[in-house]
Amino acid sequence: MTAPTYLFILCPPYSGSTLLWRLVATSSNVSVLPAEGQFLPEVKDEMRAAAWEPDVDVSWPRIKEV
């Protein structure tokens, strides 16, 4: 059996990421999150609180852990 391959697609907001996520999700050969990563309940408050503020200190280690 072949080991699974992981591919993470990172996109800036308003760049077509929702369309890309929906297209990838149509394949029966992939597994996707139930929603885009920035909207996961565990990280949504932190990721969306000040999405447009460049100086916001985001806890990337915690987000990666989730």
PyMOL Python script that loads the backbone (N, CA, C, O; Angstrom):
from pymol import cmd

cmd.read_pdbstr("""\
ATOM      1  N   MET A   1       0.838  -1.183   0.000  1.00  0.00           N
ATOM      2  CA  MET A   1       0.000   0.000   0.000  1.00  0.00           C
ATOM      3  C   MET A   1       0.885   1.250   0.000  1.00  0.00           C
ATOM      4  O   MET A   1       1.873   1.320   0.731  1.00  0.00           O
ATOM      5  N   THR A   2       0.529   2.209  -0.806  1.00  0.00           N
ATOM      6  CA  THR A   2       1.280   3.455  -0.915  1.00  0.00           C
ATOM      7  C   THR A   2       0.909   4.395   0.221  1.00  0.00           C
ATOM      8  O   THR A   2      -0.259   4.521   0.589  1.00  0.00           O
ATOM      9  N   ALA A   3       1.922   5.050   0.769  1.00  0.00           N
ATOM     10  CA  ALA A   3       1.669   6.037   1.829  1.00  0.00           C
ATOM     11  C   ALA A   3       0.865   7.197   1.258  1.00  0.00           C
ATOM     12  O   ALA A   3       1.049   7.560   0.096  1.00  0.00           O
ATOM     13  N   PRO A   4      -0.021   7.784   2.055  1.00  0.00           N
ATOM     14  CA  PRO A   4      -0.814   8.915   1.553  1.00  0.00           C
ATOM     15  C   PRO A   4       0.071  10.111   1.217  1.00  0.00           C
ATOM     16  O   PRO A   4       1.115  10.320   1.835  1.00  0.00           O
ATOM     17  N   THR A   5      -0.350  10.873   0.254  1.00  0.00           N
ATOM     18  CA  THR A   5       0.334  12.099  -0.140  1.00  0.00           C
ATOM     19  C   THR A   5      -0.474  13.273   0.364  1.00  0.00           C
ATOM     20  O   THR A   5      -1.695  13.306   0.207  1.00  0.00           O
ATOM     21  N   TYR A   6       0.194  14.228   0.966  1.00  0.00           N
ATOM     22  CA  TYR A   6      -0.485  15.401   1.503  1.00  0.00           C
ATOM     23  C   TYR A   6      -0.139  16.615   0.662  1.00  0.00           C
ATOM     24  O   TYR A   6       1.020  16.833   0.311  1.00  0.00           O
ATOM     25  N   LEU A   7      -1.143  17.392   0.347  1.00  0.00           N
ATOM     26  CA  LEU A   7      -0.953  18.629  -0.394  1.00  0.00           C
ATOM     27  C   LEU A   7      -1.751  19.714   0.314  1.00  0.00           C
ATOM     28  O   LEU A   7      -2.965  19.592   0.476  1.00  0.00           O
ATOM     29  N   PHE A   8      -1.083  20.754   0.725  1.00  0.00           N
ATOM     30  CA  PHE A   8      -1.743  21.888   1.357  1.00  0.00           C
ATOM     31  C   PHE A   8      -1.685  23.051   0.384  1.00  0.00           C
ATOM     32  O   PHE A   8      -0.607  23.428  -0.075  1.00  0.00           O
ATOM     33  N   ILE A   9      -2.831  23.618   0.069  1.00  0.00           N
ATOM     34  CA  ILE A   9      -2.908  24.742  -0.854  1.00  0.00           C
ATOM     35  C   ILE A   9      -3.188  25.988  -0.032  1.00  0.00           C
ATOM     36  O   ILE A   9      -4.219  26.082   0.635  1.00  0.00           O
ATOM     37  N   LEU A  10      -2.279  26.935  -0.079  1.00  0.00           N
ATOM     38  CA  LEU A  10      -2.427  28.183   0.663  1.00  0.00           C
ATOM     39  C   LEU A  10      -2.705  29.304  -0.319  1.00  0.00           C
ATOM     40  O   LEU A  10      -1.970  29.488  -1.290  1.00  0.00           O
ATOM     41  N   CYS A  11      -3.754  30.044  -0.068  1.00  0.00           N
ATOM     42  CA  CYS A  11      -4.159  31.133  -0.961  1.00  0.00           C
ATOM     43  C   CYS A  11      -4.502  32.372  -0.142  1.00  0.00           C
ATOM     44  O   CYS A  11      -5.061  32.268   0.950  1.00  0.00           O
ATOM     45  N   PRO A  12      -4.168  33.525  -0.667  1.00  0.00           N
ATOM     46  CA  PRO A  12      -4.621  34.744   0.005  1.00  0.00           C
ATOM     47  C   PRO A  12      -6.125  34.911  -0.183  1.00  0.00           C
ATOM     48  O   PRO A  12      -6.701  34.364  -1.123  1.00  0.00           O
ATOM     49  N   PRO A  13      -6.759  35.667   0.711  1.00  0.00           N
ATOM     50  CA  PRO A  13      -8.202  35.877   0.563  1.00  0.00           C
ATOM     51  C   PRO A  13      -8.549  36.603  -0.734  1.00  0.00           C
ATOM     52  O   PRO A  13      -7.763  37.391  -1.259  1.00  0.00           O
ATOM     53  N   TYR A  14      -9.722  36.321  -1.221  1.00  0.00           N
ATOM     54  CA  TYR A  14     -10.256  36.972  -2.429  1.00  0.00           C
ATOM     55  C   TYR A  14      -9.369  36.744  -3.657  1.00  0.00           C
ATOM     56  O   TYR A  14      -9.171  37.641  -4.477  1.00  0.00           O
ATOM     57  N   SER A  15      -8.841  35.515  -3.760  1.00  0.00           N
ATOM     58  CA  SER A  15      -7.976  35.195  -4.900  1.00  0.00           C
ATOM     59  C   SER A  15      -8.487  33.983  -5.671  1.00  0.00           C
ATOM     60  O   SER A  15      -7.779  33.441  -6.520  1.00  0.00           O
ATOM     61  N   GLY A  16      -9.711  33.560  -5.379  1.00  0.00           N
ATOM     62  CA  GLY A  16     -10.262  32.380  -6.040  1.00  0.00           C
ATOM     63  C   GLY A  16     -10.107  31.115  -5.211  1.00  0.00           C
ATOM     64  O   GLY A  16     -10.334  30.013  -5.711  1.00  0.00           O
ATOM     65  N   SER A  17      -9.720  31.266  -3.943  1.00  0.00           N
ATOM     66  CA  SER A  17      -9.477  30.087  -3.111  1.00  0.00           C
ATOM     67  C   SER A  17     -10.746  29.268  -2.868  1.00  0.00           C
ATOM     68  O   SER A  17     -10.672  28.042  -2.793  1.00  0.00           O
ATOM     69  N   THR A  18     -11.889  29.907  -2.747  1.00  0.00           N
ATOM     70  CA  THR A  18     -13.131  29.155  -2.523  1.00  0.00           C
ATOM     71  C   THR A  18     -13.458  28.308  -3.746  1.00  0.00           C
ATOM     72  O   THR A  18     -13.835  27.145  -3.600  1.00  0.00           O
ATOM     73  N   LEU A  19     -13.326  28.850  -4.920  1.00  0.00           N
ATOM     74  CA  LEU A  19     -13.559  28.088  -6.139  1.00  0.00           C
ATOM     75  C   LEU A  19     -12.586  26.918  -6.236  1.00  0.00           C
ATOM     76  O   LEU A  19     -12.990  25.803  -6.567  1.00  0.00           O
ATOM     77  N   LEU A  20     -11.313  27.160  -5.953  1.00  0.00           N
ATOM     78  CA  LEU A  20     -10.318  26.094  -5.996  1.00  0.00           C
ATOM     79  C   LEU A  20     -10.661  25.001  -4.985  1.00  0.00           C
ATOM     80  O   LEU A  20     -10.603  23.816  -5.313  1.00  0.00           O
ATOM     81  N   TRP A  21     -11.018  25.391  -3.758  1.00  0.00           N
ATOM     82  CA  TRP A  21     -11.388  24.423  -2.716  1.00  0.00           C
ATOM     83  C   TRP A  21     -12.583  23.583  -3.168  1.00  0.00           C
ATOM     84  O   TRP A  21     -12.584  22.363  -3.001  1.00  0.00           O
ATOM     85  N   ARG A  22     -13.590  24.228  -3.735  1.00  0.00           N
ATOM     86  CA  ARG A  22     -14.785  23.496  -4.191  1.00  0.00           C
ATOM     87  C   ARG A  22     -14.470  22.552  -5.344  1.00  0.00           C
ATOM     88  O   ARG A  22     -15.016  21.450  -5.409  1.00  0.00           O
ATOM     89  N   LEU A  23     -13.600  22.969  -6.247  1.00  0.00           N
ATOM     90  CA  LEU A  23     -13.214  22.092  -7.355  1.00  0.00           C
ATOM     91  C   LEU A  23     -12.462  20.868  -6.849  1.00  0.00           C
ATOM     92  O   LEU A  23     -12.766  19.744  -7.251  1.00  0.00           O
ATOM     93  N   VAL A  24     -11.497  21.073  -5.982  1.00  0.00           N
ATOM     94  CA  VAL A  24     -10.729  19.954  -5.435  1.00  0.00           C
ATOM     95  C   VAL A  24     -11.656  19.014  -4.678  1.00  0.00           C
ATOM     96  O   VAL A  24     -11.499  17.796  -4.762  1.00  0.00           O
ATOM     97  N   ALA A  25     -12.613  19.554  -3.947  1.00  0.00           N
ATOM     98  CA  ALA A  25     -13.532  18.746  -3.139  1.00  0.00           C
ATOM     99  C   ALA A  25     -14.426  17.842  -3.981  1.00  0.00           C
ATOM    100  O   ALA A  25     -14.988  16.884  -3.450  1.00  0.00           O
ATOM    101  N   THR A  26     -14.574  18.113  -5.267  1.00  0.00           N
ATOM    102  CA  THR A  26     -15.425  17.274  -6.121  1.00  0.00           C
ATOM    103  C   THR A  26     -14.793  15.930  -6.441  1.00  0.00           C
ATOM    104  O   THR A  26     -15.487  15.016  -6.884  1.00  0.00           O
ATOM    105  N   SER A  27     -13.497  15.791  -6.227  1.00  0.00           N
ATOM    106  CA  SER A  27     -12.814  14.537  -6.544  1.00  0.00           C
ATOM    107  C   SER A  27     -13.025  13.504  -5.443  1.00  0.00           C
ATOM    108  O   SER A  27     -12.927  13.821  -4.258  1.00  0.00           O
ATOM    109  N   SER A  28     -13.311  12.287  -5.834  1.00  0.00           N
ATOM    110  CA  SER A  28     -13.442  11.205  -4.856  1.00  0.00           C
ATOM    111  C   SER A  28     -12.073  10.689  -4.409  1.00  0.00           C
ATOM    112  O   SER A  28     -11.988   9.833  -3.529  1.00  0.00           O
ATOM    113  N   ASN A  29     -11.013  11.207  -5.011  1.00  0.00           N
ATOM    114  CA  ASN A  29      -9.658  10.771  -4.682  1.00  0.00           C
ATOM    115  C   ASN A  29      -8.979  11.637  -3.640  1.00  0.00           C
ATOM    116  O   ASN A  29      -7.814  11.408  -3.314  1.00  0.00           O
ATOM    117  N   VAL A  30      -9.681  12.626  -3.110  1.00  0.00           N
ATOM    118  CA  VAL A  30      -9.077  13.524  -2.127  1.00  0.00           C
ATOM    119  C   VAL A  30      -9.976  13.646  -0.907  1.00  0.00           C
ATOM    120  O   VAL A  30     -11.165  13.331  -0.944  1.00  0.00           O
ATOM    121  N   SER A  31      -9.378  14.106   0.153  1.00  0.00           N
ATOM    122  CA  SER A  31     -10.100  14.399   1.380  1.00  0.00           C
ATOM    123  C   SER A  31      -9.897  15.876   1.663  1.00  0.00           C
ATOM    124  O   SER A  31      -8.765  16.359   1.646  1.00  0.00           O
ATOM    125  N   VAL A  32     -10.971  16.595   1.921  1.00  0.00           N
ATOM    126  CA  VAL A  32     -10.868  18.025   2.188  1.00  0.00           C
ATOM    127  C   VAL A  32     -11.541  18.363   3.511  1.00  0.00           C
ATOM    128  O   VAL A  32     -12.350  17.593   4.029  1.00  0.00           O
ATOM    129  N   LEU A  33     -11.195  19.510   4.040  1.00  0.00           N
ATOM    130  CA  LEU A  33     -11.854  19.993   5.248  1.00  0.00           C
ATOM    131  C   LEU A  33     -13.312  20.302   4.935  1.00  0.00           C
ATOM    132  O   LEU A  33     -13.649  20.553   3.778  1.00  0.00           O
ATOM    133  N   PRO A  34     -14.184  20.290   5.939  1.00  0.00           N
ATOM    134  CA  PRO A  34     -15.595  20.593   5.687  1.00  0.00           C
ATOM    135  C   PRO A  34     -15.836  22.045   5.282  1.00  0.00           C
ATOM    136  O   PRO A  34     -16.891  22.366   4.735  1.00  0.00           O
ATOM    137  N   ALA A  35     -14.888  22.907   5.539  1.00  0.00           N
ATOM    138  CA  ALA A  35     -14.958  24.316   5.127  1.00  0.00           C
ATOM    139  C   ALA A  35     -13.521  24.789   4.946  1.00  0.00           C
ATOM    140  O   ALA A  35     -12.579  24.085   5.312  1.00  0.00           O
ATOM    141  N   GLU A  36     -13.360  25.951   4.396  1.00  0.00           N
ATOM    142  CA  GLU A  36     -12.011  26.485   4.254  1.00  0.00           C
ATOM    143  C   GLU A  36     -11.374  26.611   5.636  1.00  0.00           C
ATOM    144  O   GLU A  36     -12.062  26.901   6.615  1.00  0.00           O
ATOM    145  N   GLY A  37     -10.064  26.395   5.716  1.00  0.00           N
ATOM    146  CA  GLY A  37      -9.359  26.340   6.986  1.00  0.00           C
ATOM    147  C   GLY A  37      -9.531  27.541   7.888  1.00  0.00           C
ATOM    148  O   GLY A  37      -9.558  27.399   9.110  1.00  0.00           O
ATOM    149  N   GLN A  38      -9.649  28.719   7.306  1.00  0.00           N
ATOM    150  CA  GLN A  38      -9.792  29.920   8.133  1.00  0.00           C
ATOM    151  C   GLN A  38     -11.108  29.968   8.885  1.00  0.00           C
ATOM    152  O   GLN A  38     -11.274  30.781   9.794  1.00  0.00           O
ATOM    153  N   PHE A  39     -12.048  29.104   8.516  1.00  0.00           N
ATOM    154  CA  PHE A  39     -13.349  29.089   9.172  1.00  0.00           C
ATOM    155  C   PHE A  39     -13.535  27.901  10.109  1.00  0.00           C
ATOM    156  O   PHE A  39     -14.644  27.668  10.591  1.00  0.00           O
ATOM    157  N   LEU A  40     -12.469  27.145  10.374  1.00  0.00           N
ATOM    158  CA  LEU A  40     -12.573  26.051  11.334  1.00  0.00           C
ATOM    159  C   LEU A  40     -12.920  26.625  12.699  1.00  0.00           C
ATOM    160  O   LEU A  40     -12.331  27.627  13.105  1.00  0.00           O
ATOM    161  N   PRO A  41     -13.858  26.020  13.418  1.00  0.00           N
ATOM    162  CA  PRO A  41     -14.306  26.587  14.697  1.00  0.00           C
ATOM    163  C   PRO A  41     -13.180  26.842  15.689  1.00  0.00           C
ATOM    164  O   PRO A  41     -13.221  27.820  16.436  1.00  0.00           O
ATOM    165  N   GLU A  42     -12.172  25.968  15.702  1.00  0.00           N
ATOM    166  CA  GLU A  42     -11.086  26.101  16.672  1.00  0.00           C
ATOM    167  C   GLU A  42     -10.179  27.301  16.407  1.00  0.00           C
ATOM    168  O   GLU A  42      -9.520  27.781  17.330  1.00  0.00           O
ATOM    169  N   VAL A  43     -10.130  27.790  15.185  1.00  0.00           N
ATOM    170  CA  VAL A  43      -9.209  28.892  14.859  1.00  0.00           C
ATOM    171  C   VAL A  43      -9.905  30.117  14.266  1.00  0.00           C
ATOM    172  O   VAL A  43      -9.269  31.148  14.049  1.00  0.00           O
ATOM    173  N   LYS A  44     -11.190  30.009  14.009  1.00  0.00           N
ATOM    174  CA  LYS A  44     -11.923  31.088  13.323  1.00  0.00           C
ATOM    175  C   LYS A  44     -11.789  32.427  14.037  1.00  0.00           C
ATOM    176  O   LYS A  44     -11.518  33.443  13.397  1.00  0.00           O
ATOM    177  N   ASP A  45     -11.976  32.442  15.353  1.00  0.00           N
ATOM    178  CA  ASP A  45     -11.912  33.713  16.075  1.00  0.00           C
ATOM    179  C   ASP A  45     -10.555  34.385  15.921  1.00  0.00           C
ATOM    180  O   ASP A  45     -10.471  35.600  15.742  1.00  0.00           O
ATOM    181  N   GLU A  46      -9.500  33.591  15.993  1.00  0.00           N
ATOM    182  CA  GLU A  46      -8.157  34.164  15.863  1.00  0.00           C
ATOM    183  C   GLU A  46      -7.844  34.547  14.415  1.00  0.00           C
ATOM    184  O   GLU A  46      -7.249  35.595  14.164  1.00  0.00           O
ATOM    185  N   MET A  47      -8.238  33.708  13.475  1.00  0.00           N
ATOM    186  CA  MET A  47      -7.912  33.961  12.069  1.00  0.00           C
ATOM    187  C   MET A  47      -8.718  35.111  11.477  1.00  0.00           C
ATOM    188  O   MET A  47      -8.233  35.812  10.589  1.00  0.00           O
ATOM    189  N   ARG A  48      -9.946  35.314  11.960  1.00  0.00           N
ATOM    190  CA  ARG A  48     -10.819  36.302  11.348  1.00  0.00           C
ATOM    191  C   ARG A  48     -10.982  37.581  12.176  1.00  0.00           C
ATOM    192  O   ARG A  48     -11.610  38.531  11.709  1.00  0.00           O
ATOM    193  N   ALA A  49     -10.433  37.625  13.387  1.00  0.00           N
ATOM    194  CA  ALA A  49     -10.647  38.776  14.286  1.00  0.00           C
ATOM    195  C   ALA A  49     -10.191  40.092  13.663  1.00  0.00           C
ATOM    196  O   ALA A  49     -10.915  41.086  13.718  1.00  0.00           O
ATOM    197  N   ALA A  50      -9.039  40.106  13.091  1.00  0.00           N
ATOM    198  CA  ALA A  50      -8.494  41.331  12.476  1.00  0.00           C
ATOM    199  C   ALA A  50      -7.791  40.939  11.176  1.00  0.00           C
ATOM    200  O   ALA A  50      -6.598  41.183  10.994  1.00  0.00           O
ATOM    201  N   ALA A  51      -8.554  40.333  10.291  1.00  0.00           N
ATOM    202  CA  ALA A  51      -7.985  39.753   9.071  1.00  0.00           C
ATOM    203  C   ALA A  51      -7.191  40.741   8.220  1.00  0.00           C
ATOM    204  O   ALA A  51      -6.283  40.336   7.495  1.00  0.00           O
ATOM    205  N   TRP A  52      -7.513  42.003   8.296  1.00  0.00           N
ATOM    206  CA  TRP A  52      -6.856  42.995   7.439  1.00  0.00           C
ATOM    207  C   TRP A  52      -5.791  43.818   8.164  1.00  0.00           C
ATOM    208  O   TRP A  52      -5.221  44.739   7.579  1.00  0.00           O
ATOM    209  N   GLU A  53      -5.520  43.502   9.417  1.00  0.00           N
ATOM    210  CA  GLU A  53      -4.512  44.236  10.186  1.00  0.00           C
ATOM    211  C   GLU A  53      -3.143  43.569  10.025  1.00  0.00           C
ATOM    212  O   GLU A  53      -2.957  42.440  10.478  1.00  0.00           O
ATOM    213  N   PRO A  54      -2.191  44.242   9.392  1.00  0.00           N
ATOM    214  CA  PRO A  54      -0.887  43.604   9.132  1.00  0.00           C
ATOM    215  C   PRO A  54      -0.051  43.352  10.384  1.00  0.00           C
ATOM    216  O   PRO A  54       0.842  42.505  10.354  1.00  0.00           O
ATOM    217  N   ASP A  55      -0.310  44.057  11.476  1.00  0.00           N
ATOM    218  CA  ASP A  55       0.516  43.922  12.672  1.00  0.00           C
ATOM    219  C   ASP A  55      -0.066  42.980  13.727  1.00  0.00           C
ATOM    220  O   ASP A  55       0.441  42.924  14.848  1.00  0.00           O
ATOM    221  N   VAL A  56      -1.107  42.253  13.389  1.00  0.00           N
ATOM    222  CA  VAL A  56      -1.729  41.338  14.347  1.00  0.00           C
ATOM    223  C   VAL A  56      -0.781  40.170  14.608  1.00  0.00           C
ATOM    224  O   VAL A  56      -0.224  39.591  13.675  1.00  0.00           O
ATOM    225  N   ASP A  57      -0.605  39.832  15.876  1.00  0.00           N
ATOM    226  CA  ASP A  57       0.240  38.705  16.263  1.00  0.00           C
ATOM    227  C   ASP A  57      -0.629  37.448  16.301  1.00  0.00           C
ATOM    228  O   ASP A  57      -1.430  37.266  17.218  1.00  0.00           O
ATOM    229  N   VAL A  58      -0.467  36.592  15.309  1.00  0.00           N
ATOM    230  CA  VAL A  58      -1.261  35.370  15.187  1.00  0.00           C
ATOM    231  C   VAL A  58      -0.451  34.210  15.750  1.00  0.00           C
ATOM    232  O   VAL A  58       0.752  34.117  15.503  1.00  0.00           O
ATOM    233  N   SER A  59      -1.088  33.338  16.496  1.00  0.00           N
ATOM    234  CA  SER A  59      -0.425  32.177  17.086  1.00  0.00           C
ATOM    235  C   SER A  59      -0.324  31.046  16.071  1.00  0.00           C
ATOM    236  O   SER A  59      -1.090  30.084  16.126  1.00  0.00           O
ATOM    237  N   TRP A  60       0.625  31.163  15.142  1.00  0.00           N
ATOM    238  CA  TRP A  60       0.762  30.157  14.085  1.00  0.00           C
ATOM    239  C   TRP A  60       1.055  28.759  14.621  1.00  0.00           C
ATOM    240  O   TRP A  60       0.527  27.794  14.067  1.00  0.00           O
ATOM    241  N   PRO A  61       1.869  28.591  15.672  1.00  0.00           N
ATOM    242  CA  PRO A  61       2.076  27.226  16.188  1.00  0.00           C
ATOM    243  C   PRO A  61       0.753  26.587  16.651  1.00  0.00           C
ATOM    244  O   PRO A  61       0.536  25.398  16.419  1.00  0.00           O
ATOM    245  N   ARG A  62      -0.113  27.345  17.289  1.00  0.00           N
ATOM    246  CA  ARG A  62      -1.399  26.802  17.729  1.00  0.00           C
ATOM    247  C   ARG A  62      -2.283  26.467  16.529  1.00  0.00           C
ATOM    248  O   ARG A  62      -2.947  25.431  16.513  1.00  0.00           O
ATOM    249  N   ILE A  63      -2.288  27.334  15.539  1.00  0.00           N
ATOM    250  CA  ILE A  63      -3.104  27.104  14.344  1.00  0.00           C
ATOM    251  C   ILE A  63      -2.610  25.865  13.606  1.00  0.00           C
ATOM    252  O   ILE A  63      -3.414  25.051  13.155  1.00  0.00           O
ATOM    253  N   LYS A  64      -1.303  25.720  13.481  1.00  0.00           N
ATOM    254  CA  LYS A  64      -0.747  24.527  12.826  1.00  0.00           C
ATOM    255  C   LYS A  64      -1.115  23.263  13.594  1.00  0.00           C
ATOM    256  O   LYS A  64      -1.389  22.225  12.992  1.00  0.00           O
ATOM    257  N   GLU A  65      -1.121  23.351  14.927  1.00  0.00           N
ATOM    258  CA  GLU A  65      -1.482  22.200  15.745  1.00  0.00           C
ATOM    259  C   GLU A  65      -2.918  21.752  15.478  1.00  0.00           C
ATOM    260  O   GLU A  65      -3.197  20.556  15.400  1.00  0.00           O
ATOM    261  N   VAL A  66      -3.828  22.724  15.337  1.00  0.00           N
ATOM    262  CA  VAL A  66      -5.238  22.414  15.055  1.00  0.00           C
ATOM    263  C   VAL A  66      -5.347  21.760  13.695  1.00  0.00           C
ATOM    264  O   VAL A  66      -6.447  21.417  13.261  1.00  0.00           O
TER     265      VAL A  66
END
""", "prot")
cmd.dss("prot")
cmd.show_as("cartoon", "prot")
cmd.util.cbc("prot")
cmd.orient("prot")
